[in-house]
Amino acid sequence: MTNRLQELVVVAPSTLRLVLVGLLARGHILLEDVPGVGKTLLGRSLAACIGGAFHRIQFTSDLLPADIVGGNVFDPRTTEFSFRPGPVFANVVLADEINRGTPRAQSALLEAMGEQNVTIDGVTHPLPDPFLVIATQNPVEQYGTFPLPESELDRFLVPLHLGHPDVAATDEILRRHERGNPLPPSHPLISLQELRAMQDLVLEVAVAPAVRAYCGAIAIATRSEPSVGLPASPRATVALLRAAQALAVLEGRGHLIPDDLKAVAGPVLAHRLAVAGNGLEIVKGVIEAVPVPA
């Protein structure tokens, strides 16, 4: 799948690896970068590779929660209310420019991302399995935008920054678009059943007690950093473990090693710490300070 994604989107292999980590770990992905670097294209390409139902939600200032999750609609013929699901009922949901939605609209995704269901008028409706939200936002466009609160940032396993392409990557982009836009695969590369099996395989990755203690020590160490406004929560600690397990599956291992935790600690924890500076540097310092188990 990595090779096919690289044929569709010109991004760094390390970025694509984190995308697959989020997919296998049943996490959600936030693509945050300047306009025009391929955020939406990456989301659409990933959805095409795994098949399943795909819906795109364009967030705007007048978007309502019911426009996302759906609602009960009165039918005058039967004189009864019936539930009509919104676009969030899909295997892959692309929340485009999520920071253009109001806090009320953004909050409609909280239960869906955290619990994989939505509750409307006291009735809980399960979402499809697997369920993945890929959200995009343009940080440089501040007019008419609403920054994501910490509670919603915490629902994203990893935020990714695609960045501007270098000379070689720019030439490759021009070559691919010289005679038209690259087309996504007409058939999914893996089925939803195969994807669910791979996601279940992540939970079977063995974690030695010493490695589990190392994971907890990394999270606890963020509490002693003076510049950290919001230390790693238990949810963040579990997310760190799950992302490391997913990375181990991608590496073809059935057990976790400390290097797996080191590799994903920055992307998983940095956006959750509410720091004024560079969160990645803070996590890097924590990693260097916590002793690695033998």
N, C-alpha and C positions, 0 to 999 in steps of 0.2 A: 504494500500500500504506500510505503514511503516513496518508492520510486515513481509510482503513478502520480502522487501528489506533486512531486518535484517536476513532473512533466507539465503539470497544469499551472503551478504557481512557483515563481522564482523566489524562494526564501531559503534561509540558512537551514542545513540539515538539523542543527541543534533545535531550531524552532519547531520543525516538523516532528521531531522526537517528542517534544513536550506536548504537542497537539495529540499525539497518539497516547501518551501517558494519561492525559486528561480523559480521553475516550475510554481507555481500558479501566481506569480507576473510577468510572461513573461520576466523574467530576464535570464541571462546566468551565468554559473557556472565555476569557475576556480579551479581545483583540483591541489594543489601545495604541493608536498611532495617528500620524498626520494623514490627511486625505490622499487617496490615489496610490497607496502602496500595496494594495491587494487584499485588504481585510475581508471585504465581502466575497471576493473571488475565492479566498481560502476557505471560508465557511461553506460556500456553495459546492466547492470541489470535494470537501470532506463528506458532505451530505450525499453527493452523487456516488462516492466510493462505497459507502456502507448501505445504500438503498434505504428502504423504509419511507415513511411519510415525511415530507419536508414542507415546512411553512416558514415564510418570511414575514416578520412584523416590522413595519417602518414606524419607529417611535417619533411622534410629533407632540407638540405642546397641547393639542386637543385630544390626544388619545385617552380613552377611558378604560378602566379595568375590565369592563364587560367586553371591550373590543379585543381583549387578550384571552380571557378565560372563558368567555361565553356567558350565557344567562338563561333564565326561564322566560319563555315567550308565550303570551296568551294566544290561544288558537280560538277564534270566534266560532268556528264550525263545531268544535267539540266542547267549547266553553271550559277548557282546561289549559293549564300551563304545561309546557313541555320544554325540556332542556335542550338547548342548541350549543354544542361545544364551540369554543373559540379556536383560533389558530395555534394556541399552546398545545392542543391535542395532536401532537406529531412526534415522531422519533427524533427528528432534528429540527430545532427552532432557531432561526436566525433572527436575533433581536438587533436590528440595524439602527445604529446611532441611538443607543439606549439612553444616553444622557440628555437627549432632547425630550424625553418623556418627563412628565411631572412626577414628583415623589409618589403621588397616589397611583399613577400608572405603573411606576417601577415596582411598587410594593405588591402588585398583582402577581409578580414572578416569585416572590419570596417563598410561599408555600410550595409552589410547583418545583422550584429548584431544590428546596430542602427536604420535602417529603414525597415528591413525585406524585402528587395529587392536588386537586383544588377543591375547596369547599364553597358551595354556593347555596344560600338560603338553608344552611344547616345540613346539606347533603354533600357527602364527600364523593368525588368522582376520580378514580385512578387514571393516571396518564399512561400512555403506551410505554412498553419496555422493549429495548432500551430508550432512555430519554436524555437528550443532550441539548443544552442551551449554548449557543455561540453568540456572544454579544460583541458589538463593535461600538467604538466611540472615538470621536476626534477631539483630542485634548486642546488643540489650538483654537477651536471655535467655541468661545465662551458665551457669546451673545445668544440668549434663548436656550441655554442648557442648564441642567440641574445635576450637579455632581452626585455620584453614587455614594450613599451613606455607608458607614463601616459595616452595618448589618447586612447590606447587599453585597459589598465587596467580599465579605466572608463566605458567601455562597459560591464564589468562583474558585476553583481549584488553582488555576494558574492564569495570570495575565501575561500576554505576549506582546512584544514590541517588534514589528517587522523591520522597521528602519528603512532608510533610503538605500537602494542597491548601489554597489560599486560599479566600476567601469565594465568589468566582465559581465556582471549580472544585467546591467542596463542594455548591453549589446544583445544578450540572450533574450531579453524581453522584446526588444525591437524585432529580432529575428522571428520569434514566435508569432508576433502580431503583424508581420509584414503582409501576409495574404489573408488576414482575417483573425478573429478571436479564437483561441484554443477552446475546443469543445470538451465538456466533461464526459466521462465514460458513459456509453449508452446502456451498459449493464453494470450493476454493482460488483465490486471486486470481492466482497464477502457478503454472505447473507446475514440477516438479523439473528438467526439461530447460531451461526458461527461466532458472531460478535458477542452474543450473550455467553457462549461457552468460554470465550477468551476472558470476558469480564469475571466469570466465576473462577477461572484459573488463577486470577490475581489473588483471590481470597485464600487459595491453597498454598501460596508461597510461604515457606517456613521461616519463622522469625525466632532466632535464638534469644534466650533471656537477656544476655549481655547486649545484643543489638537493640532489643526493645528498650532496655534501660538507657541506651545511648540516645535513642529517639526522644525519650522523655526528658533527658538531660538537656538536649538542645532547646526544647520548648521552654523548660524552666529557666534556662540561662537568659532568655529574653526579658525576664522580669527584673533582672538586676542592671539592665542597660538604662542609664539615665535619660537618654534621648527617645526612648520608646514610650509612646503614650498609651499603647494598647498591647500588652504582651500576648504571646501566643496562647490562645484559649484551648480547652480540651478538644473542640472541633478542629482547630488548626493542627493540633498534635496528631489526631487521627488522620487528617488529610495528608500530613507529612508521611505517615506510615503507609497509607494506601498508595500514594504516588510513588514511593520507593518500591513497593511491591509490584506496581505496574511496570516500572522501569526494569525490574529484575526479569519479568516475563519477556519484555522486549529484548533483553540481553540473552534470553534462552536459559535462565537459571531458575531453579525451584526453591532457592533460599535467598534470604536477604543478607547483604553485606553492608558495612558502614559507608562504603563509597556510594551506594545507592542513595542513602540519606543525604550525603554531602551534595550529590549532583542535583537533587530536587529541592533542597532546603531553601535556597534563595527564591526561586519562582513561587514556591508554595507559601512561604512565610512573609516575604518582604511587604506585600501589599496589605497585609493584615495588621501591621504593627503601628500604624498611625504615627509615622515619624515625619519630621519636617524636612529631613535631608534624604540621603540615598538609603533606602531600606535594604538594598542588596549588600551594601557595604557593612551595614549593621549585622546582617545575618552572617556574612563572611567572617566578621570578627568573632561572632559567637561560635562558629564552627572551629575557628582556630583555638579558642579558649577551652572548649570542652574536650576532655581526654577521649581518645578513640580506644574502644575495647580491643584487647589483643585477639 
